[in-house]
Amino acid sequence: APCPAVGPSGARADAPTCGDIGCPSCHRTLTNLWHLRLGILPFIQVFAFRNTFHPAAPELFDLVLELLRDEHVEVREGAMPIVGCLARGLPEAELLALVARFKAWASEGGALPRHRARDGPQPKASALMGPAQLRSRHGGLLGLAALVLAYPYTIPGWMPDVLCVLAGHASDPAPMQRTVKDLFTRFWWTHKDGWATEHRECFTPEQLDIVTELVVAPSYFI
């Protein structure tokens, strides 16, 4: 049956979706209207927050991951906190698989030249990689950041390596650098009290050198 929320010319104003995540008509509407994709994120976030620690429907998780690589940065960044809520309900094996997926996304475009403020204006991301690579790279960093922020005050076994991966993108052009900077600022805020007595022991000496440079020396980003 045709979707009641979508007419011949697209979504009706009074019913943007029919409520079925798997509805092909609604999916096409979301694909064509980025403001609609942005607009549904708060509702998904409320649902995800209320169901933290419970496995999400695969269709919902797939939709959020798709939005994490949206062509519009506002949609990508809006999907980030939802990933953290949904991830809290994953079994460890699935969580580690999600970490691996985000790492693969973040590697799109390969290694970029390290850039400092004294090097002059930084090239735009669009000049260094294609649009699809940019979306995947930024989506991967947002996904990794979301996982880190989903576990405040603790350091799960997978987190030190993830932080090092994120640190490796600290000199990426916008919007990636902003994502990394914001993540380490928030990470330090939730972990600084236990850093000297507990958290730093979770890192190898090499990992500690990498992470400390960003959490203790925010001038790295200037």
Residue frames as a rotation matrix with the C-alpha (Angstrom) as fourth column:
ALA 1
0.580 0.815 0.000 0.00
0.815 -0.580 0.000 0.00
0.000 0.000 -1.000 0.00
PRO 2
0.050 -0.576 0.816 1.24
0.404 -0.735 -0.544 3.53
0.914 0.356 0.196 -0.70
CYS 3
-0.644 -0.381 -0.663 2.63
0.757 -0.192 -0.625 5.46
0.111 -0.904 0.412 2.25
PRO 4
0.422 0.907 0.004 -0.09
0.893 -0.416 0.172 7.74
0.157 -0.069 -0.985 3.72
ALA 5
0.430 -0.310 -0.848 2.50
0.416 -0.766 0.490 10.37
-0.801 -0.564 -0.200 4.58
VAL 6
-0.615 -0.740 -0.274 3.92
0.007 -0.352 0.936 10.76
-0.789 0.573 0.222 1.09
GLY 7
0.542 0.835 -0.095 1.94
-0.012 -0.105 -0.994 12.07
-0.840 0.540 -0.047 -1.82
PRO 8
0.767 -0.201 0.609 2.85
0.641 0.292 -0.710 12.30
-0.035 0.935 0.352 -5.51
SER 9
0.602 -0.536 0.591 4.98
-0.019 -0.750 -0.661 15.40
0.798 0.387 -0.462 -4.90
GLY 10
-0.519 -0.854 -0.034 6.64
-0.030 0.058 -0.998 14.27
0.854 -0.517 -0.056 -1.66
ALA 11
-0.704 0.171 -0.690 5.96
0.697 0.355 -0.623 14.42
0.138 -0.919 -0.369 2.06
ARG 12
0.319 0.854 0.412 2.78
0.503 -0.521 0.690 16.06
0.803 -0.013 -0.596 3.32
ALA 13
-0.348 -0.481 0.805 3.37
-0.323 -0.745 -0.584 18.90
0.880 -0.463 0.104 5.72
ASP 14
0.269 0.556 0.787 1.02
-0.926 -0.076 0.370 17.39
0.265 -0.828 0.494 8.32
ALA 15
0.839 -0.014 0.544 2.58
-0.215 0.910 0.355 13.92
-0.499 -0.415 0.760 8.20
PRO 16
0.287 -0.807 -0.516 6.25
-0.953 -0.293 -0.071 13.92
-0.094 0.512 -0.854 7.16
THR 17
-0.777 -0.465 -0.423 6.60
-0.513 0.858 -0.001 10.19
0.364 0.217 -0.906 7.82
CYS 18
0.232 0.907 -0.352 4.22
-0.475 0.421 0.772 7.33
0.849 -0.012 0.529 8.47
GLY 19
0.442 -0.111 0.890 6.22
-0.888 0.087 0.452 6.10
-0.128 -0.990 -0.060 11.48
ASP 20
0.932 -0.147 0.333 7.57
0.170 0.984 -0.043 2.97
-0.321 0.097 0.942 9.78
ILE 21
0.244 -0.930 -0.275 11.38
-0.431 -0.358 0.828 3.10
-0.869 -0.083 -0.489 9.77
GLY 22
-0.521 -0.502 0.690 11.48
0.274 0.667 0.693 0.57
-0.808 0.550 -0.210 6.93
CYS 23
0.556 0.828 0.075 9.01
0.368 -0.164 -0.915 2.43
-0.745 0.536 -0.396 4.70
PRO 24
-0.232 -0.711 0.664 10.66
0.932 0.032 0.360 2.88
-0.277 0.702 0.656 1.25
SER 25
0.361 0.437 0.824 8.60
0.692 -0.718 0.077 5.98
0.625 0.542 -0.561 0.43
CYS 26
0.996 -0.010 -0.088 9.56
0.059 -0.675 0.736 7.72
-0.066 -0.738 -0.671 3.68
HIS 27
0.273 -0.961 0.044 13.18
0.583 0.201 0.787 6.71
-0.765 -0.189 0.615 3.15
ARG 28
-0.144 -0.287 0.947 13.18
0.962 -0.264 0.066 8.36
0.231 0.921 0.314 -0.27
THR 29
0.744 0.469 0.476 11.65
0.346 -0.880 0.326 11.49
0.572 -0.078 -0.817 1.27
LEU 30
0.822 -0.511 -0.253 14.35
0.149 -0.236 0.960 11.60
-0.550 -0.827 -0.118 3.94
THR 31
-0.004 -0.868 0.496 16.96
0.869 0.243 0.432 11.13
-0.495 0.432 0.753 1.24
ASN 32
-0.030 0.052 0.998 15.69
0.850 -0.524 0.053 14.13
0.526 0.850 -0.029 -0.75
LEU 33
0.597 0.372 0.710 14.99
-0.003 -0.885 0.466 16.59
0.802 -0.281 -0.527 2.09
TRP 34
-0.343 -0.842 -0.416 17.97
0.461 0.235 -0.856 17.24
0.819 -0.485 0.308 4.35
HIS 35
-0.597 0.197 0.778 16.03
-0.630 -0.715 -0.302 19.61
0.497 -0.671 0.551 6.61
LEU 36
0.573 0.818 -0.049 13.63
-0.656 0.494 0.570 16.76
0.491 -0.294 0.820 7.31
ARG 37
0.330 -0.548 -0.769 16.55
0.417 0.815 -0.402 14.46
0.847 -0.187 0.497 8.13
LEU 38
-0.733 -0.612 0.298 17.83
0.062 -0.495 -0.866 17.09
0.678 -0.617 0.401 10.55
GLY 39
-0.266 0.726 0.635 14.37
-0.816 -0.520 0.253 17.60
0.514 -0.450 0.730 12.01
ILE 40
0.659 0.575 -0.485 13.79
-0.271 0.783 0.560 13.95
0.702 -0.238 0.672 12.95
LEU 41
-0.257 -0.884 -0.391 17.04
0.118 0.373 -0.920 13.68
0.959 -0.282 0.008 14.94
PRO 42
-0.634 0.012 0.773 15.67
-0.713 -0.395 -0.579 15.12
0.298 -0.919 0.259 18.22
PHE 43
0.455 0.875 0.167 12.84
-0.886 0.424 0.187 12.58
0.093 -0.233 0.968 18.17
ILE 44
0.556 -0.351 -0.754 15.23
0.007 0.908 -0.418 9.71
0.831 0.227 0.507 17.50
GLN 45
-0.520 -0.829 0.203 17.48
-0.171 -0.132 -0.976 10.97
0.837 -0.543 -0.073 20.29
VAL 46
-0.200 0.541 0.817 14.64
-0.977 -0.176 -0.123 10.99
0.077 -0.823 0.563 22.82
PHE 47
0.807 0.511 -0.296 13.70
-0.517 0.854 0.064 7.45
0.285 0.101 0.953 21.82
ALA 48
0.230 -0.809 -0.540 17.33
0.108 0.573 -0.812 6.30
0.967 0.128 0.219 22.03
PHE 49
-0.593 -0.465 0.657 17.83
-0.532 -0.387 -0.753 7.94
0.605 -0.796 -0.018 25.44
ARG 50
0.150 0.751 0.643 14.72
-0.987 0.148 0.057 6.30
-0.052 -0.643 0.764 26.87
ASN 51
0.972 0.203 -0.114 15.92
-0.218 0.966 -0.136 2.93
0.083 0.157 0.984 25.59
THR 52
0.086 -0.994 0.072 19.56
-0.879 -0.109 -0.464 3.19
0.469 -0.023 -0.883 26.67
PHE 53
-0.597 -0.462 0.655 21.02
-0.708 0.688 -0.160 -0.25
-0.376 -0.560 -0.738 27.56
HIS 54
0.237 0.675 0.698 18.42
-0.003 0.719 -0.695 -1.95
-0.971 0.163 0.172 25.34
PRO 55
-0.658 -0.525 0.539 19.28
0.495 0.238 0.836 -3.19
-0.567 0.817 0.104 21.83
ALA 56
-0.252 0.548 -0.798 17.90
-0.572 -0.749 -0.335 -0.87
-0.781 0.372 0.502 19.16
ALA 57
0.707 0.530 0.468 15.99
0.135 0.549 -0.825 -2.10
-0.694 0.647 0.317 16.14
PRO 58
-0.191 -0.856 0.481 18.48
0.731 0.203 0.652 -2.80
-0.655 0.476 0.587 13.34
GLU 59
0.208 0.336 0.919 16.55
0.906 -0.421 -0.051 -0.46
0.369 0.843 -0.392 11.02
LEU 60
0.986 0.161 -0.053 16.92
0.167 -0.881 0.443 2.39
0.025 -0.445 -0.895 13.50
PHE 61
0.359 -0.926 -0.113 20.63
0.188 -0.047 0.981 1.80
-0.914 -0.374 0.157 13.97
ASP 62
-0.206 -0.420 0.884 21.15
0.931 0.193 0.309 1.60
-0.301 0.887 0.351 10.21
LEU 63
0.619 0.509 0.598 19.28
0.665 -0.745 -0.054 4.89
0.419 0.431 -0.799 9.74
VAL 64
0.921 -0.295 -0.253 21.40
-0.027 -0.697 0.716 6.66
-0.388 -0.653 -0.650 12.35
LEU 65
0.019 -0.967 0.254 24.62
0.421 0.239 0.875 5.34
-0.907 0.090 0.412 10.84
GLU 66
0.032 0.081 0.996 23.45
0.993 -0.111 -0.023 6.53
0.109 0.990 -0.084 7.44
LEU 67
0.892 0.357 0.277 22.79
0.322 -0.932 0.165 10.00
0.317 -0.058 -0.947 8.87
LEU 68
0.617 -0.735 -0.280 26.25
0.200 -0.198 0.960 9.97
-0.761 -0.648 0.025 10.43
ARG 69
-0.523 -0.784 0.333 27.65
0.549 -0.011 0.835 10.14
-0.651 0.620 0.437 6.88
ASP 70
0.554 0.823 0.127 25.09
0.682 -0.361 -0.636 12.60
-0.477 0.439 -0.761 5.56
GLU 71
0.022 -0.536 0.844 26.17
0.893 -0.368 -0.258 15.13
0.449 0.759 0.471 2.95
HIS 72
0.397 0.169 0.902 25.27
-0.128 -0.963 0.237 17.96
0.909 -0.209 -0.361 5.33
VAL 73
-0.617 -0.765 -0.183 27.55
0.104 0.152 -0.983 18.46
0.780 -0.626 -0.014 8.33
GLU 74
-0.462 0.507 0.728 24.63
-0.856 -0.468 -0.217 19.63
0.230 -0.724 0.651 10.49
VAL 75
0.646 0.712 -0.274 22.94
-0.643 0.702 0.308 16.25
0.411 -0.023 0.911 10.05
ARG 76
0.141 -0.686 -0.714 26.16
0.183 0.727 -0.662 14.33
0.973 -0.037 0.228 10.73
GLU 77
-0.807 -0.511 0.297 26.82
-0.144 -0.316 -0.938 16.23
0.573 -0.799 0.181 13.94
GLY 78
-0.128 0.853 0.506 23.19
-0.972 -0.209 0.106 15.89
0.197 -0.478 0.856 15.00
ALA 79
0.651 0.363 -0.666 23.39
-0.346 0.924 0.165 12.11
0.675 0.123 0.727 14.63
MET 80
-0.314 -0.938 -0.144 26.51
-0.282 0.237 -0.930 11.84
0.906 -0.252 -0.339 16.80
PRO 81
-0.612 0.018 0.791 24.92
-0.791 -0.026 -0.611 11.81
0.009 -1.000 0.030 20.30
ILE 82
0.524 0.852 0.002 22.35
-0.851 0.523 -0.053 9.26
-0.046 0.027 0.999 19.17
VAL 83
0.281 -0.517 -0.808 25.13
-0.297 0.754 -0.586 6.82
0.912 0.405 0.058 18.30
GLY 84
-0.727 -0.620 0.296 26.37
-0.437 0.086 -0.895 6.97
0.530 -0.780 -0.333 21.88
CYS 85
-0.168 0.762 0.625 22.91
-0.937 0.073 -0.341 6.24
-0.306 -0.643 0.702 23.30
LEU 86
0.732 0.501 -0.461 22.37
-0.649 0.719 -0.250 3.30
0.206 0.483 0.851 20.99
ALA 87
0.009 -0.838 -0.545 25.86
-0.382 0.501 -0.777 1.90
0.924 0.215 -0.316 21.53
ARG 88
-0.497 -0.215 0.841 25.32
-0.861 0.006 -0.508 1.56
0.104 -0.977 -0.189 25.28
GLY 89
0.381 0.751 0.540 22.89
-0.762 0.586 -0.276 -1.28
-0.523 -0.306 0.795 24.62
LEU 90
0.526 -0.223 -0.821 25.22
-0.661 0.501 -0.559 -3.28
0.536 0.836 0.116 22.37
PRO 91
0.935 -0.348 0.061 26.90
0.258 0.792 0.554 -6.55
-0.241 -0.502 0.830 23.40
GLU 92
0.328 -0.888 -0.324 30.67
-0.204 -0.401 0.893 -6.18
-0.923 -0.227 -0.312 23.61
ALA 93
-0.340 -0.482 0.808 31.31
0.631 0.520 0.576 -8.04
-0.697 0.705 0.127 20.35
GLU 94
0.375 0.563 0.736 28.95
0.919 -0.329 -0.217 -5.75
0.120 0.758 -0.641 18.43
LEU 95
0.911 -0.104 -0.398 30.42
0.046 -0.936 0.349 -2.67
-0.409 -0.336 -0.849 20.10
LEU 96
-0.049 -0.999 0.024 33.93
0.008 0.023 1.000 -3.69
-0.999 0.049 0.007 19.04
ALA 97
-0.225 0.045 0.973 32.67
0.926 0.321 0.200 -4.30
-0.303 0.946 -0.114 15.50
LEU 98
0.814 0.547 0.197 31.21
0.579 -0.794 -0.187 -0.78
0.054 0.267 -0.962 15.51
VAL 99
0.543 -0.722 -0.429 34.57
-0.145 -0.584 0.799 0.60
-0.827 -0.371 -0.421 16.68
ALA 100
-0.390 -0.721 0.573 36.27
0.440 0.401 0.804 -1.18
-0.809 0.565 0.160 13.79
ARG 101
0.208 0.551 0.808 33.71
0.978 -0.103 -0.181 0.19
-0.017 0.828 -0.561 11.32
PHE 102
0.961 0.170 -0.216 34.21
0.191 -0.978 0.080 3.76
-0.198 -0.118 -0.973 12.50
LYS 103
0.142 -0.980 -0.136 37.99
-0.040 -0.143 0.989 3.37
-0.989 -0.135 -0.060 12.32
ALA 104
-0.352 -0.228 0.908 37.66
0.816 0.400 0.417 2.24
-0.459 0.887 0.046 8.71
TRP 105
0.653 0.629 0.423 35.46
0.748 -0.622 -0.231 5.24
0.118 0.467 -0.876 7.88
ALA 106
0.843 -0.312 -0.438 37.90
-0.027 -0.838 0.545 7.61
-0.537 -0.448 -0.715 9.57
SER 107
-0.140 -0.961 0.241 40.74
0.264 0.198 0.944 6.29
-0.954 0.195 0.226 7.40
GLU 108
0.519 0.388 0.762 39.01
0.826 0.000 -0.563 7.37
-0.218 0.922 -0.321 4.17
GLY 109
0.970 -0.177 0.165 41.17
-0.089 -0.895 -0.438 9.79
0.225 0.411 -0.884 2.25
GLY 110
0.370 -0.886 -0.280 44.39
0.672 0.464 -0.577 8.39
0.641 0.025 0.767 3.71
ALA 111
0.084 -0.466 -0.881 46.94
0.900 -0.344 0.268 10.23
-0.428 -0.815 0.391 5.79
LEU 112
0.813 0.213 0.542 46.84
0.432 -0.846 -0.314 14.01
0.392 0.490 -0.779 5.42
PRO 113
-0.230 -0.937 0.263 49.83
0.443 -0.342 -0.829 16.33
0.867 -0.074 0.493 5.86
ARG 114
0.079 0.191 -0.979 50.15
0.991 -0.120 0.056 17.53
-0.106 -0.974 -0.198 9.45
HIS 115
0.022 0.039 0.999 49.23
0.476 -0.879 0.024 21.19
0.879 0.475 -0.038 9.64
ARG 116
-0.237 -0.124 -0.964 50.14
0.930 -0.315 -0.189 23.83
-0.280 -0.941 0.190 12.23
ALA 117
0.732 0.586 -0.348 49.00
0.502 -0.809 -0.306 27.43
-0.461 0.050 -0.886 12.47
ARG 118
0.153 -0.768 -0.621 52.48
-0.238 -0.639 0.731 28.65
-0.959 0.036 -0.281 11.56
ASP 119
-0.550 -0.344 0.761 52.19
0.552 0.535 0.640 26.82
-0.627 0.772 -0.104 8.23
GLY 120
-0.924 0.263 -0.277 49.71
-0.376 -0.751 0.543 29.40
-0.065 0.606 0.793 6.96
PRO 121
-0.037 0.999 -0.034 46.11
-0.979 -0.043 -0.200 28.88
-0.202 0.026 0.979 5.83
GLN 122
-0.579 -0.107 0.808 44.98
-0.178 0.984 0.002 25.30
-0.795 -0.143 -0.589 5.96
PRO 123
-0.889 0.282 -0.360 43.66
-0.342 0.113 0.933 23.76
0.304 0.953 -0.004 2.73
LYS 124
-0.023 0.958 0.287 39.95
-0.991 0.017 -0.136 23.00
-0.135 -0.287 0.948 2.74
ALA 125
-0.260 -0.021 0.965 38.97
-0.279 0.959 -0.055 19.40
-0.924 -0.284 -0.255 3.21
SER 126
0.738 0.650 0.183 37.25
0.012 0.258 -0.966 19.43
-0.675 0.715 0.182 -0.18
ALA 127
0.602 -0.600 -0.527 40.63
-0.788 -0.340 -0.513 20.15
0.129 0.724 -0.678 -1.78
LEU 128
-0.414 -0.838 0.356 42.22
-0.896 0.444 0.001 17.08
-0.159 -0.319 -0.934 -0.16
MET 129
-0.891 0.182 0.416 39.57
0.162 0.983 -0.083 14.41
-0.424 -0.007 -0.906 -0.73
GLY 130
-0.742 0.664 0.092 36.35
0.089 -0.039 0.995 13.69
0.665 0.746 -0.030 -2.54
PRO 131
-0.231 0.739 0.633 32.90
-0.823 -0.496 0.277 14.40
0.519 -0.457 0.723 -1.07
ALA 132
0.687 0.519 -0.508 32.18
-0.227 0.818 0.529 10.76
0.690 -0.248 0.680 -0.23
GLN 133
-0.069 -0.803 -0.592 35.56
0.621 0.430 -0.655 10.36
0.781 -0.412 0.469 1.46
LEU 134
-0.745 -0.172 0.644 35.00
-0.260 -0.815 -0.518 13.54
0.614 -0.553 0.562 3.46
ARG 135
0.223 0.919 0.326 31.60
-0.798 -0.020 0.603 12.36
0.560 -0.395 0.728 4.66
SER 136
0.688 0.010 -0.726 32.95
0.199 0.959 0.202 8.95
0.698 -0.283 0.658 5.68
ARG 137
-0.381 -0.912 -0.149 36.06
0.481 -0.058 -0.875 10.37
0.790 -0.405 0.461 7.35
HIS 138
-0.653 0.182 0.735 34.08
-0.562 -0.768 -0.309 12.88
0.508 -0.615 0.603 9.38
GLY 139
0.462 0.885 -0.056 31.35
-0.658 0.385 0.647 10.34
0.594 -0.262 0.761 10.13
GLY 140
0.348 -0.422 -0.837 33.94
0.433 0.864 -0.256 7.89
0.832 -0.273 0.484 11.42
LEU 141
-0.747 -0.650 0.142 35.47
0.221 -0.443 -0.869 10.50
0.627 -0.618 0.474 13.72
LEU 142
-0.297 0.737 0.607 32.03
-0.830 -0.513 0.217 11.51
0.472 -0.439 0.765 14.98
GLY 143
0.613 0.548 -0.569 31.20
-0.270 0.822 0.501 7.87
0.742 -0.154 0.652 15.60
LEU 144
-0.100 -0.744 -0.660 34.40
0.619 0.473 -0.627 7.24
0.779 -0.471 0.413 17.55
ALA 145
-0.826 -0.174 0.537 33.88
-0.212 -0.786 -0.580 10.43
0.523 -0.593 0.612 19.55
ALA 146
0.129 0.963 0.236 30.32
-0.779 -0.049 0.626 9.38
0.614 -0.265 0.743 20.34
LEU 147
0.523 0.018 -0.852 31.54
0.254 0.951 0.176 6.04
0.814 -0.308 0.493 21.70
VAL 148
-0.585 -0.789 -0.186 34.12
0.482 -0.154 -0.863 7.75
0.652 -0.595 0.470 23.92
LEU 149
-0.730 0.332 0.598 31.53
-0.540 -0.816 -0.206 10.18
0.419 -0.473 0.775 25.29
ALA 150
0.309 0.885 -0.349 29.11
-0.442 0.459 0.771 7.33
0.842 -0.084 0.533 25.94
TYR 151
0.514 -0.220 -0.829 31.45
0.665 0.713 0.223 6.09
0.542 -0.666 0.513 28.69
PRO 152
0.311 -0.390 0.867 32.26
-0.397 -0.882 -0.255 9.11
0.864 -0.264 -0.429 30.88
TYR 153
0.404 -0.237 0.883 34.42
-0.915 -0.105 0.391 8.61
0.000 -0.966 -0.259 33.99
THR 154
0.574 -0.252 0.779 35.65
-0.050 0.939 0.341 5.20
-0.817 -0.235 0.526 32.78
ILE 155
-0.091 -0.646 -0.758 38.25
-0.962 -0.139 0.234 3.86
-0.256 0.751 -0.609 30.34
PRO 156
0.826 0.377 0.420 37.04
-0.254 0.913 -0.320 0.66
-0.503 0.157 0.850 28.63
GLY 157
0.157 -0.856 0.493 39.74
0.334 0.516 0.789 -1.49
-0.930 0.041 0.367 27.08
TRP 158
0.182 -0.031 0.983 39.05
0.981 0.077 -0.179 -0.27
-0.070 0.997 0.044 23.55
MET 159
0.901 0.406 -0.149 39.13
0.401 -0.914 -0.064 3.44
-0.163 -0.002 -0.987 24.44
PRO 160
0.244 -0.857 -0.455 42.90
0.013 -0.466 0.885 4.20
-0.970 -0.222 -0.103 24.57
ASP 161
-0.584 -0.471 0.662 43.39
0.618 0.271 0.738 3.06
-0.527 0.840 0.133 20.98
VAL 162
0.290 0.777 0.559 40.31
0.949 -0.310 -0.062 4.99
0.125 0.548 -0.827 19.85
LEU 163
0.812 -0.032 -0.582 41.63
0.204 -0.919 0.336 8.15
-0.546 -0.392 -0.740 21.50
CYS 164
-0.239 -0.968 -0.077 44.93
0.119 -0.108 0.987 7.69
-0.964 0.227 0.141 19.68
VAL 165
-0.358 0.214 0.909 43.09
0.926 0.206 0.316 7.30
-0.120 0.955 -0.272 16.37
LEU 166
0.729 0.681 0.070 41.19
0.684 -0.729 -0.028 10.51
0.032 0.068 -0.997 17.05
ALA 167
0.494 -0.626 -0.603 44.41
0.079 -0.659 0.748 12.28
-0.866 -0.417 -0.276 18.05
GLY 168
-0.442 -0.703 0.557 45.86
0.590 0.240 0.771 11.34
-0.676 0.670 0.309 14.69
HIS 169
-0.053 0.524 0.850 43.23
0.934 -0.275 0.228 13.58
0.353 0.806 -0.475 13.08
ALA 170
0.242 0.157 -0.957 43.90
0.752 -0.654 0.082 16.62
-0.613 -0.740 -0.277 15.26
SER 171
-0.503 -0.488 -0.714 45.41
-0.058 -0.805 0.591 18.52
-0.863 0.339 0.376 12.35
ASP 172
-0.461 0.458 0.760 42.76
0.880 0.346 0.325 17.53
-0.114 0.819 -0.563 9.80
PRO 173
-0.925 0.195 0.325 40.94
-0.075 -0.935 0.347 20.45
0.372 0.297 0.880 8.20
ALA 174
-0.560 0.812 0.161 37.47
-0.530 -0.202 -0.823 21.50
-0.636 -0.547 0.544 9.31
PRO 175
0.413 0.553 0.724 35.10
-0.690 -0.329 0.645 20.02
0.594 -0.766 0.245 10.25
MET 176
0.494 -0.215 -0.843 37.23
0.333 0.942 -0.045 17.08
0.803 -0.258 0.537 11.43
GLN 177
-0.589 -0.808 0.019 39.58
0.307 -0.246 -0.919 19.13
0.747 -0.536 0.393 13.59
ARG 178
-0.378 0.529 0.759 36.66
-0.768 -0.638 0.062 20.72
0.517 -0.560 0.648 15.43
THR 179
0.668 0.641 -0.379 35.24
-0.371 0.728 0.577 17.29
0.645 -0.244 0.724 16.20
VAL 180
0.161 -0.705 -0.691 38.56
0.605 0.624 -0.495 16.09
0.780 -0.338 0.527 17.62
LYS 181
-0.730 -0.450 0.514 39.11
-0.047 -0.718 -0.695 19.27
0.682 -0.532 0.503 19.64
ASP 182
0.007 0.831 0.556 35.63
-0.851 -0.287 0.440 19.15
0.525 -0.477 0.705 21.16
LEU 183
0.672 0.241 -0.701 36.02
0.003 0.945 0.328 15.47
0.741 -0.223 0.634 22.00
PHE 184
-0.194 -0.830 -0.522 39.28
0.657 0.285 -0.698 15.89
0.729 -0.479 0.490 23.89
THR 185
-0.659 0.055 0.750 37.93
-0.432 -0.844 -0.318 18.94
0.615 -0.534 0.580 25.74
ARG 186
0.364 0.896 0.254 34.93
-0.804 0.165 0.571 16.95
0.470 -0.412 0.780 26.93
PHE 187
0.515 -0.265 -0.815 36.99
0.286 0.950 -0.128 13.85
0.808 -0.167 0.565 27.64
TRP 188
-0.587 -0.810 -0.009 39.36
0.321 -0.222 -0.921 15.82
0.743 -0.543 0.390 29.87
TRP 189
-0.356 0.533 0.768 36.45
-0.742 -0.661 0.115 17.43
0.568 -0.529 0.631 31.68
THR 190
0.686 0.728 0.007 35.03
-0.609 0.568 0.553 14.03
0.398 -0.384 0.833 32.72
HIS 191
0.748 -0.419 -0.515 38.34
0.416 0.900 -0.129 12.26
0.518 -0.118 0.847 33.37
LYS 192
0.089 -0.823 0.560 40.68
-0.216 -0.565 -0.796 14.85
0.972 -0.050 -0.228 34.87
ASP 193
0.448 0.121 0.886 39.79
-0.873 -0.156 0.463 14.08
0.195 -0.980 0.035 38.49
GLY 194
0.795 -0.099 0.598 40.88
-0.190 0.897 0.400 10.46
-0.576 -0.432 0.694 38.17
TRP 195
0.848 -0.450 -0.280 43.63
-0.289 0.050 -0.956 10.97
0.444 0.892 -0.088 35.61
ALA 196
-0.007 -0.961 0.276 46.65
-0.845 -0.142 -0.516 10.97
0.535 -0.237 -0.811 37.91
THR 197
-0.348 -0.123 0.929 45.45
-0.844 0.473 -0.253 8.17
-0.408 -0.873 -0.268 40.17
GLU 198
0.034 0.512 0.858 43.57
-0.064 0.858 -0.510 5.80
-0.997 -0.037 0.062 37.89
HIS 199
0.845 0.533 -0.053 42.89
-0.097 0.055 -0.994 6.57
-0.527 0.844 0.099 34.23
ARG 200
0.412 -0.738 -0.535 46.44
-0.911 -0.337 -0.238 7.09
-0.005 0.585 -0.811 32.99
GLU 201
-0.391 -0.562 0.729 47.28
-0.601 0.756 0.261 3.54
-0.697 -0.336 -0.633 34.06
CYS 202
0.465 0.660 0.590 44.98
0.078 0.633 -0.770 2.24
-0.882 0.405 0.243 31.30
PHE 203
0.934 -0.141 -0.330 47.33
-0.358 -0.343 -0.868 3.54
0.009 0.929 -0.371 28.59
THR 204
0.510 -0.856 0.086 50.66
0.860 0.508 -0.044 2.26
-0.007 0.097 0.995 27.30
PRO 205
-0.099 -0.616 -0.782 53.52
0.494 -0.713 0.499 4.79
-0.864 -0.337 0.374 27.49
GLU 206
-0.899 -0.238 0.369 53.18
0.430 -0.313 0.846 5.46
-0.086 0.919 0.384 23.75
GLN 207
-0.076 0.955 0.287 49.43
0.798 -0.114 0.591 5.98
0.598 0.274 -0.753 23.96
LEU 208
0.427 0.217 -0.878 49.86
0.827 -0.487 0.282 8.21
-0.366 -0.846 -0.387 26.99
ASP 209
-0.602 -0.710 -0.364 52.29
0.443 -0.677 0.588 10.47
-0.664 0.193 0.722 25.13
ILE 210
-0.782 0.334 0.526 49.83
0.481 -0.214 0.850 10.88
0.396 0.918 0.007 22.25
VAL 211
0.210 0.973 -0.096 46.77
0.794 -0.112 0.598 11.55
0.571 -0.202 -0.796 24.40
THR 212
0.168 -0.189 -0.967 48.52
0.850 -0.469 0.239 13.77
-0.499 -0.863 0.082 26.94
GLU 213
-0.833 -0.539 0.127 49.61
0.517 -0.675 0.527 16.15
-0.198 0.504 0.841 24.20
LEU 214
-0.545 0.691 0.474 45.98
0.257 -0.401 0.879 16.91
0.798 0.601 0.040 23.43
VAL 215
0.437 0.802 -0.408 44.32
0.653 0.029 0.757 16.82
0.619 -0.597 -0.511 26.85
VAL 216
0.303 -0.412 -0.860 47.05
0.824 -0.340 0.453 18.72
-0.479 -0.845 0.236 28.71
ALA 217
-0.656 -0.606 -0.450 48.14
0.249 -0.736 0.630 21.03
-0.713 0.301 0.634 25.88
PRO 218
0.351 0.885 0.306 45.01
0.651 0.004 -0.759 22.41
-0.674 0.465 -0.574 24.16
SER 219
0.273 -0.311 -0.910 47.26
-0.459 -0.874 0.161 24.97
-0.845 0.374 -0.381 22.44
TYR 220
-0.597 -0.448 0.666 47.99
0.273 0.667 0.693 22.14
-0.755 0.595 -0.276 19.98
PHE 221
0.036 0.752 0.658 44.84
0.950 0.178 -0.256 23.21
-0.310 0.634 -0.708 18.12
ILE 222
0.544 0.210 -0.812 45.67
0.164 -0.976 -0.142 26.91
-0.823 -0.056 -0.566 17.99
